[in-house]
Amino acid sequence: MPKKQVSILLLLQLCSFGFGSCGKVLVWPMAYSHWMNMKIILEELSKRGHTVTVLMPSDLPLVGPTETSELNYENFPVPQTREETMSRVETSLGKIINKINSLSHWERLWDLLGFFNYFILFGKSRCENVVFNQTFMEKLHTTGYDVLFTDAVLPCGDLIAEMLEIPFINSVRWTMGNVYEKYCGLLLSPLSYVPVVPGGLTDKMSFMERVENMLLSLFLDYFWFHSLEKEWEQFYSSALGRPTTLCETMGKAEMWLIRTYWDFEFPRPYLPNFEFVGGLHCKPAKPLPEEMEKFVQSSGEHGIVVFSLGSMVKNLTDEKSNLIAAALAQIPQKVLWRYKGKKPDTLGPNTRTYDWIPQNDLLGHPKTKAFITHGGTNGIYEAIYHGVPMIGVPMFADQPDNIAHMKAKGAAVEVDFNSMTTKDMLNALKTVINNPSYKENAMRLSRIHHDQPVKPLDRAVFWIEFVMRHKGAKHLRPAAHDLTWYQYHSLDVIGFLLACVAAFVFIVTKCCLFCCRKLGKSGKKQKSA
């Protein structure tokens, strides 16, 4: 019997015995690093016999079928091409990064909000192409999906799930100002020790840092409620044909899969339907390409430094690239730098640039001494997994917060991208490589990460299958979702108790005044007598 038929029979047998609870999974994806995490979960679901269908707008970067993937893709057209979308994103990010030197902290935040606003509204136009396409929605409805898996950073998956009347699961690392988790997921976020993204603070804040955290939270809440929330409220109400809000719909999520873990996070309160799956993409290192391995081995006892600013930042200004290259040229380690820009004039013989590098495999190589990173969650988790200390060069989004976490845990040194000099980068490299405490702390985080009862990927797949088996996870959903804002904050109870106290004081006061008047009258009568 052909191998393919044997595989199909085995999958059917798994389904019949209930181990896989084979079902149909619909996916509303995100691009770039977000998709990398989602794809690994989806491929594992597919291996277990589930049918996975990804809703794929024609312009979404990095999302699509590959030779090895068994995922299904349901394409729908959008006005712009993939190349146009990638060009817009890269141009917008390039403007933010290249002018970041001349901006204050709050001006950089405002620029980031502008990009975030553009990105969300751009996603909204994509959503319209699906939910207002009656033929397409009818096709999805008749297919009979069991669950929808979506990235909460880009709303719409929750709306599609509501229209199809199926449960859905959110995947998320962060949202600007923690607004979706806080207001839609009702996750407790005490500002006294829970830092707001993207403030770059830790859980141990000074008084002035707590002031900054409060102001940042108020600022981002204002931006949310007076800009994005109103826009989405109108859109969701129109799509559903009844008044609603984004948080009312997104808040119906059965589970929130958070792409971090306690090796990364600061301790804080969480709800039963929030589950940590950070580092699910990490895996043991594979052998390097022959030419790359030769270069790594040529480093001798000094070892290597791995350098990547992620998939979205492809080049820097000449000034930035030259000052970085000049610093790299002064260390005895060999450097492998993922960089697509113009070759820096100051590039040393110990440094090689690549359009792409096998980052996980390099970080897992025994000769790796340090990792220079922009602070993306995926890269940080690969460094944690392999126990590699970091030099953080954060630029935007959650990157300052991610590096702040690693600094607080003693596994990283931060270099300010805006004001850094060659000396700053060189000193950071020497500190991380030569001070053994950074390696020790990175290894401690690695041990914590590996010491889990269930692997992150298995945990993520379990909860998706759990929701399919039980048609939801309502028993984990807090009753707070069913309360109004004044009930949630007990304002009605406080008002009632204050009214009772006021009534009691009023009655006692009246009684006292009445008694005083009676006593006064009786005293006058006795005197007159």
C-alpha positions as CSV (number, residue, x, y, z in Angstrom):
1,M,0.0,0.0,0.0
2,P,1.4,3.5,-0.9
3,K,2.8,5.5,2.0
4,K,0.3,8.3,1.4
5,Q,-2.7,5.9,1.8
6,V,-1.1,4.5,5.0
7,S,-0.7,8.0,6.4
8,I,-4.4,8.8,5.7
9,L,-5.6,5.6,7.3
10,L,-3.5,6.3,10.4
11,L,-5.0,9.8,10.7
12,L,-8.5,8.4,10.2
13,Q,-7.8,5.8,12.9
14,L,-6.6,8.5,15.3
15,C,-9.8,10.5,14.6
16,S,-12.0,7.5,15.2
17,F,-10.3,6.7,18.5
18,G,-10.8,10.4,19.6
19,F,-7.1,11.1,20.2
20,G,-7.0,13.9,17.7
21,S,-10.6,14.9,17.8
22,C,-10.1,15.8,14.1
23,G,-11.9,19.0,13.2
24,K,-11.9,22.0,10.8
25,V,-9.8,25.0,11.8
26,L,-10.2,28.4,10.1
27,V,-7.4,30.9,10.5
28,W,-7.3,34.7,10.2
29,P,-3.5,35.3,10.0
30,M,-1.0,38.0,10.6
31,A,2.2,38.6,8.6
32,Y,5.9,38.6,9.4
33,S,7.0,37.2,12.8
34,H,3.4,36.7,13.9
35,W,2.7,34.3,11.1
36,M,5.9,32.3,12.0
37,N,4.4,31.5,15.3
38,M,0.9,30.7,14.0
39,K,2.2,28.6,11.2
40,I,4.1,26.2,13.5
41,I,0.9,25.6,15.6
42,L,-1.2,25.1,12.4
43,E,1.3,22.6,10.9
44,E,1.2,20.6,14.1
45,L,-2.6,20.6,14.0
46,S,-2.5,19.4,10.4
47,K,-0.1,16.6,11.4
48,R,-2.6,15.5,14.0
49,G,-5.3,15.1,11.3
50,H,-7.1,18.4,11.5
51,T,-8.1,20.3,8.4
52,V,-6.6,23.7,8.6
53,T,-7.8,26.5,6.2
54,V,-6.0,29.9,6.2
55,L,-8.0,32.9,5.0
56,M,-5.3,34.6,2.8
57,P,-5.7,38.1,1.4
58,S,-3.6,38.3,-1.8
59,D,-1.4,41.1,-0.4
60,L,-0.4,39.5,3.0
61,P,3.5,39.3,3.2
62,L,5.1,35.9,3.9
63,V,1.8,34.0,4.1
64,G,1.1,31.3,1.5
65,P,1.6,27.7,0.5
66,T,5.0,26.0,0.4
67,E,6.1,22.7,-0.9
68,T,6.2,21.1,2.5
69,S,3.1,22.7,4.0
70,E,-0.2,20.7,4.2
71,L,-2.2,23.8,5.1
72,N,-5.1,24.8,2.9
73,Y,-5.4,28.5,1.7
74,E,-8.7,30.2,0.9
75,N,-7.7,33.2,-1.2
76,F,-9.6,36.3,-1.5
77,P,-8.6,39.4,-3.6
78,V,-7.8,42.8,-2.2
79,P,-7.2,46.0,-4.2
80,Q,-3.4,46.2,-3.4
81,T,-0.7,43.7,-4.3
82,R,1.7,41.9,-1.9
83,E,4.6,44.0,-3.3
84,E,2.7,47.2,-2.7
85,T,1.8,46.2,0.9
86,M,5.4,45.2,1.7
87,S,6.7,48.4,0.2
88,R,4.3,50.5,2.3
89,V,5.2,48.8,5.5
90,E,9.0,48.9,4.9
91,T,8.8,52.6,3.8
92,S,6.8,53.6,6.9
93,L,9.1,51.7,9.2
94,G,12.1,53.2,7.4
95,K,10.9,56.7,8.0
96,I,10.3,56.0,11.7
97,I,13.8,54.5,12.1
98,N,15.7,57.0,10.1
99,K,14.3,60.1,11.7
100,I,14.1,58.6,15.2
101,N,17.3,60.5,16.3
102,S,15.6,63.9,16.0
103,L,12.5,63.0,18.0
104,S,11.7,63.0,21.7
105,H,10.3,60.0,23.5
106,W,6.7,61.2,23.1
107,E,7.2,62.2,19.5
108,R,8.5,58.7,18.7
109,L,5.5,57.3,20.4
110,W,3.2,59.5,18.4
111,D,4.9,58.4,15.2
112,L,4.5,54.8,16.2
113,L,0.8,55.3,17.0
114,G,0.4,56.8,13.5
115,F,2.0,53.7,12.0
116,F,-0.1,51.4,14.2
117,N,-3.3,53.3,13.3
118,Y,-2.4,53.0,9.6
119,F,-1.7,49.3,10.0
120,I,-5.0,48.6,11.8
121,L,-7.1,50.6,9.4
122,F,-5.3,49.0,6.5
123,G,-6.3,45.6,8.0
124,K,-9.9,46.8,8.4
125,S,-10.1,47.3,4.6
126,R,-9.0,43.7,4.2
127,C,-11.7,42.6,6.7
128,E,-14.3,44.4,4.6
129,N,-13.4,42.3,1.6
130,V,-14.4,39.2,3.5
131,V,-17.3,40.0,5.8
132,F,-19.3,42.0,3.2
133,N,-18.7,39.3,0.5
134,Q,-21.9,37.3,1.0
135,T,-21.0,34.5,-1.4
136,F,-17.6,34.0,0.3
137,M,-19.1,34.1,3.8
138,E,-21.8,31.6,2.8
139,K,-19.1,29.3,1.5
140,L,-17.3,29.5,4.9
141,H,-20.6,28.9,6.7
142,T,-21.5,25.8,4.8
143,T,-18.0,24.3,5.3
144,G,-18.8,24.0,9.0
145,Y,-15.7,25.0,10.8
146,D,-15.2,24.0,14.5
147,V,-13.0,26.8,15.6
148,L,-11.3,30.0,14.3
149,F,-7.7,30.8,15.3
150,T,-6.7,34.5,15.0
151,D,-4.0,37.0,15.9
152,A,-5.6,39.6,18.2
153,V,-3.2,42.4,17.0
154,L,-5.2,42.6,13.8
155,P,-9.0,42.5,14.6
156,C,-11.4,40.8,12.3
157,G,-11.0,37.1,13.1
158,D,-13.3,37.6,16.1
159,L,-15.9,39.2,13.8
160,I,-15.8,36.4,11.3
161,A,-16.2,33.9,14.1
162,E,-19.2,35.8,15.4
163,M,-20.8,35.8,12.0
164,L,-20.1,32.1,11.5
165,E,-21.3,31.3,15.0
166,I,-18.1,29.3,16.0
167,P,-15.8,29.7,18.9
168,F,-12.4,31.4,18.4
169,I,-9.0,31.6,20.1
170,N,-6.7,34.7,20.2
171,S,-3.0,34.5,19.7
172,V,-1.1,37.6,21.0
173,R,2.2,38.8,22.5
174,W,1.2,42.4,23.1
175,T,-1.1,45.1,21.9
176,M,-0.4,48.9,22.1
177,G,-1.1,50.0,25.6
178,N,-2.3,46.5,26.5
179,V,-5.8,47.7,25.5
180,Y,-7.1,44.5,23.9
181,E,-6.0,42.3,26.8
182,K,-7.1,44.9,29.4
183,Y,-10.5,46.0,28.0
184,C,-11.5,43.1,25.8
185,G,-9.9,40.2,27.8
186,L,-10.5,42.0,31.1
187,L,-7.0,41.1,32.2
188,L,-6.0,42.9,35.5
189,S,-3.2,45.4,34.9
190,P,-2.3,47.3,38.1
191,L,-0.2,50.2,36.9
192,S,1.8,50.2,40.1
193,Y,3.8,47.1,38.9
194,V,2.5,46.1,35.4
195,P,4.5,48.2,32.8
196,V,2.5,49.5,29.8
197,V,3.7,48.5,26.3
198,P,5.7,50.2,24.8
199,G,7.1,52.1,27.8
200,G,10.2,50.0,28.3
201,L,9.7,49.8,32.1
202,T,10.0,46.9,34.5
203,D,7.8,45.7,37.3
204,K,10.0,47.5,39.9
205,M,9.3,51.2,39.1
206,S,10.5,54.3,41.0
207,F,7.9,56.9,41.8
208,M,8.6,58.9,38.6
209,E,8.5,55.7,36.5
210,R,5.1,55.0,38.0
211,V,4.0,58.5,37.0
212,E,5.3,57.8,33.5
213,N,3.5,54.5,33.4
214,M,0.3,56.1,34.4
215,L,0.6,58.9,31.9
216,L,1.4,56.5,29.1
217,S,-1.6,54.4,30.0
218,L,-3.9,57.4,30.0
219,F,-2.5,58.6,26.7
220,L,-2.9,55.3,24.9
221,D,-6.4,54.7,26.4
222,Y,-7.4,58.1,25.0
223,F,-6.0,57.2,21.6
224,W,-7.8,53.9,21.7
225,F,-11.2,55.2,22.8
226,H,-11.3,58.4,20.7
227,S,-9.8,57.0,17.5
228,L,-9.7,53.2,16.9
229,E,-12.5,52.0,19.1
230,K,-15.1,54.3,17.5
231,E,-14.0,53.3,14.0
232,W,-14.3,49.6,14.8
233,E,-17.6,50.0,16.6
234,Q,-19.2,51.4,13.5
235,F,-17.7,48.7,11.3
236,Y,-18.6,45.8,13.6
237,S,-22.2,47.1,14.1
238,S,-22.6,47.4,10.3
239,A,-21.3,43.9,9.7
240,L,-23.5,42.3,12.4
241,G,-26.5,44.4,11.8
242,R,-26.8,45.3,15.5
243,P,-25.1,47.8,17.9
244,T,-21.9,46.3,19.3
245,T,-18.3,47.2,20.1
246,L,-15.0,45.6,19.2
247,C,-14.4,44.6,22.8
248,E,-17.8,43.0,23.1
249,T,-16.9,40.7,20.2
250,M,-13.3,40.1,20.9
251,G,-14.1,39.5,24.6
252,K,-15.9,36.4,23.5
253,A,-12.6,34.6,22.9
254,E,-12.5,31.2,24.5
255,M,-8.7,31.3,25.0
256,W,-5.9,33.8,24.8
257,L,-2.6,32.1,23.8
258,I,0.1,34.5,25.0
259,R,3.4,34.1,23.2
260,T,5.6,34.4,26.3
261,Y,6.3,32.4,29.5
262,W,7.6,33.1,33.1
263,D,11.2,33.0,31.9
264,F,10.4,36.2,30.1
265,E,7.4,37.8,31.9
266,F,7.3,39.7,35.2
267,P,4.8,38.1,37.7
268,R,1.3,39.5,37.4
269,P,-2.3,38.4,37.7
270,Y,-3.7,36.3,34.9
271,L,-7.1,34.7,34.1
272,P,-7.8,31.0,33.5
273,N,-8.5,31.5,29.8
274,F,-5.0,33.1,29.3
275,E,-2.4,30.5,28.6
276,F,1.4,30.9,28.0
277,V,3.0,29.3,25.0
278,G,6.2,31.4,24.6
279,G,9.0,29.8,22.7
280,L,6.9,27.2,20.8
281,H,8.9,27.9,17.7
282,C,12.2,27.0,19.3
283,K,14.0,23.8,18.5
284,P,17.4,22.2,18.7
285,A,20.0,23.5,16.3
286,K,20.7,21.8,13.0
287,P,24.1,21.7,11.2
288,L,25.0,24.9,9.5
289,P,25.7,25.2,5.7
290,E,29.2,24.1,4.9
291,E,30.6,27.5,4.0
292,M,29.1,29.1,7.1
293,E,30.4,26.4,9.3
294,K,33.9,26.9,8.0
295,F,33.7,30.6,8.9
296,V,32.3,29.8,12.4
297,Q,35.1,27.3,13.0
298,S,37.7,29.8,11.9
299,S,36.8,31.9,15.0
300,G,38.9,29.6,17.2
301,E,38.5,30.0,20.9
302,H,37.0,33.5,20.6
303,G,33.8,32.2,19.1
304,I,31.1,34.1,17.1
305,V,28.6,36.9,17.5
306,V,25.2,36.6,15.7
307,F,23.6,39.9,14.6
308,S,20.1,40.4,13.2
309,L,17.5,43.2,13.3
310,G,14.7,40.9,12.2
311,S,12.7,40.5,9.0
312,M,11.2,43.9,8.8
313,V,14.3,46.1,9.1
314,K,16.4,45.3,6.0
315,N,18.8,48.2,6.0
316,L,20.0,51.2,8.0
317,T,21.4,54.7,7.2
318,D,25.1,54.7,6.1
319,E,25.9,56.5,9.3
320,K,24.3,53.8,11.5
321,S,25.7,50.9,9.6
322,N,29.2,52.3,9.5
323,L,29.4,53.0,13.3
324,I,28.1,49.5,14.0
325,A,30.5,47.9,11.6
326,A,33.4,49.9,13.1
327,A,32.5,48.4,16.6
328,L,32.2,44.9,15.2
329,A,35.6,45.2,13.6
330,Q,37.3,45.8,17.0
331,I,36.3,42.5,18.7
332,P,38.2,39.2,18.3
333,Q,35.0,37.2,17.6
334,K,33.8,36.5,14.1
335,V,30.4,38.2,13.3
336,L,27.6,36.9,11.1
337,W,25.3,39.9,10.3
338,R,22.0,39.6,8.6
339,Y,21.9,42.8,6.5
340,K,20.7,43.6,3.0
341,G,21.8,47.2,2.8
342,K,24.8,48.8,1.2
343,K,28.1,47.2,2.5
344,P,29.5,49.5,5.2
345,D,32.9,51.1,4.5
346,T,34.1,50.2,8.0
347,L,33.2,46.5,7.7
348,G,36.1,44.5,9.2
349,P,37.5,41.2,7.9
350,N,35.9,39.4,10.9
351,T,32.4,40.3,9.8
352,R,30.3,38.8,7.1
353,T,26.9,40.0,6.0
354,Y,24.1,37.7,4.7
355,D,20.7,38.3,3.2
356,W,19.4,35.6,5.5
357,I,20.9,33.5,8.3
358,P,19.7,30.3,10.0
359,Q,19.3,32.2,13.3
360,N,18.1,29.4,15.5
361,D,20.9,27.1,14.3
362,L,23.5,29.8,14.9
363,L,22.3,30.6,18.4
364,G,22.4,26.9,19.2
365,H,26.0,26.6,18.0
366,P,28.5,26.0,20.8
367,K,30.8,28.8,19.5
368,T,28.1,31.5,19.9
369,K,29.1,34.1,22.5
370,A,26.5,36.8,22.1
371,F,23.4,37.8,20.1
372,I,22.9,41.4,18.9
373,T,19.1,41.8,18.4
374,H,16.5,44.4,17.9
375,G,14.4,42.7,20.6
376,G,11.8,40.8,18.6
377,T,10.0,38.2,20.7
378,N,10.9,35.3,18.4
379,G,14.7,36.1,18.4
380,I,14.7,36.7,22.2
381,Y,13.1,33.3,22.7
382,E,15.6,31.5,20.5
383,A,18.3,33.1,22.6
384,I,16.6,32.1,25.8
385,Y,16.1,28.5,24.5
386,H,19.9,28.2,23.7
387,G,21.1,30.3,26.7
388,V,22.8,33.1,24.7
389,P,23.2,36.6,26.3
390,M,22.1,39.6,24.3
391,I,22.9,43.1,23.2
392,G,19.6,44.8,22.7
393,V,19.1,47.6,20.1
394,P,15.4,48.2,20.3
395,M,13.7,50.5,17.8
396,F,9.9,50.4,17.9
397,A,6.7,48.5,19.0
398,D,7.3,46.0,21.9
399,Q,11.1,45.9,21.4
400,P,12.0,48.3,24.2
401,D,9.8,46.3,26.6
402,N,11.3,43.0,25.5
403,I,14.8,44.2,26.1
404,A,13.8,45.8,29.4
405,H,12.7,42.3,30.5
406,M,16.0,40.8,29.5
407,K,18.0,43.6,31.2
408,A,16.0,43.1,34.4
409,K,16.8,39.4,34.4
410,G,20.5,40.1,33.8
411,A,20.7,38.5,30.4
412,A,21.2,41.6,28.2
413,V,22.7,45.0,27.8
414,E,20.8,47.7,26.0
415,V,22.3,50.1,23.5
416,D,20.2,53.2,22.6
417,F,19.6,53.1,18.8
418,N,19.0,56.8,18.7
419,S,22.2,58.0,20.3
420,M,24.6,55.1,20.1
421,T,28.2,55.5,19.1
422,T,30.8,53.0,18.0
423,K,32.2,53.1,21.6
424,D,28.8,52.3,23.0
425,M,28.3,49.2,20.9
426,L,31.9,48.1,21.5
427,N,31.5,48.4,25.3
428,A,28.2,46.6,25.2
429,L,29.8,43.7,23.3
430,K,32.8,43.5,25.6
431,T,30.5,43.6,28.7
432,V,28.2,40.8,27.6
433,I,31.0,38.6,26.2
434,N,33.6,39.1,29.0
435,N,31.3,39.3,32.1
436,P,30.3,35.7,32.9
437,S,27.2,36.8,34.8
438,Y,25.3,37.5,31.5
439,K,26.0,34.0,30.2
440,E,25.0,32.5,33.6
441,N,21.7,34.4,33.7
442,A,20.9,33.5,30.1
443,M,21.5,29.8,31.0
444,R,19.3,30.2,34.1
445,L,16.5,31.5,31.9
446,S,17.1,28.6,29.5
447,R,16.8,26.1,32.3
448,I,13.5,27.6,33.4
449,H,12.2,27.5,29.8
450,H,13.1,23.9,29.3
451,D,11.7,22.9,32.8
452,Q,8.0,22.8,31.9
453,P,5.6,19.9,32.4
454,V,4.3,20.3,28.8
455,K,6.1,21.8,25.8
456,P,4.7,25.2,24.7
457,L,3.7,23.8,21.2
458,D,1.8,20.9,22.8
459,R,0.1,23.2,25.2
460,A,-1.1,25.5,22.4
461,V,-2.4,22.6,20.3
462,F,-4.1,21.1,23.4
463,W,-6.2,24.2,24.1
464,I,-7.2,24.5,20.4
465,E,-8.3,20.9,20.4
466,F,-10.0,21.4,23.8
467,V,-12.1,24.2,22.4
468,M,-13.0,22.0,19.5
469,R,-14.0,19.0,21.6
470,H,-16.1,21.0,24.1
471,K,-17.4,23.7,21.6
472,G,-15.7,26.4,23.7
473,A,-14.3,26.9,27.1
474,K,-17.0,28.9,28.8
475,H,-16.1,27.4,32.3
476,L,-12.8,29.4,32.1
477,R,-14.5,32.7,31.1
478,P,-14.8,35.1,34.1
479,A,-18.2,36.5,34.9
480,A,-16.8,40.0,34.6
481,H,-17.6,39.8,30.8
482,D,-21.3,39.8,31.7
483,L,-21.2,42.9,33.9
484,T,-21.5,46.6,32.9
485,W,-18.6,48.9,33.5
486,Y,-20.2,50.3,36.7
487,Q,-21.0,46.8,38.0
488,Y,-17.5,45.6,37.3
489,H,-16.1,48.4,39.4
490,S,-18.8,48.0,42.0
491,L,-19.9,51.6,41.6
492,D,-23.5,50.6,42.0
493,V,-22.7,48.8,45.3
494,I,-20.5,51.7,46.5
495,G,-23.3,54.1,45.6
496,F,-25.9,52.0,47.5
497,L,-23.7,51.8,50.6
498,L,-22.9,55.5,50.5
499,A,-26.7,56.2,50.2
500,C,-27.3,53.9,53.2
501,V,-24.6,55.7,55.2
502,A,-26.0,59.0,54.2
503,A,-29.5,57.9,55.1
504,F,-28.3,56.6,58.4
505,V,-26.5,59.8,59.2
506,F,-29.5,61.8,58.1
507,I,-31.9,59.8,60.3
508,V,-29.5,59.9,63.3
509,T,-29.0,63.7,62.9
510,K,-32.7,64.3,62.6
511,C,-33.3,62.1,65.7
512,C,-30.7,64.0,67.7
513,L,-32.1,67.4,66.6
514,F,-35.6,66.2,67.5
515,C,-34.4,65.0,71.0
516,C,-32.6,68.2,71.6
517,R,-35.6,70.3,70.7
518,K,-37.8,68.1,73.1
519,L,-35.2,68.5,75.9
520,G,-35.1,72.2,75.3
521,K,-38.8,72.6,75.5
522,S,-39.1,70.4,78.6
523,G,-36.3,72.5,80.3
524,K,-38.2,75.8,79.6
525,K,-41.4,74.4,81.1
526,Q,-39.6,73.4,84.3
527,K,-38.0,76.9,84.6
528,S,-41.3,78.6,84.1
529,A,-42.9,76.4,86.7
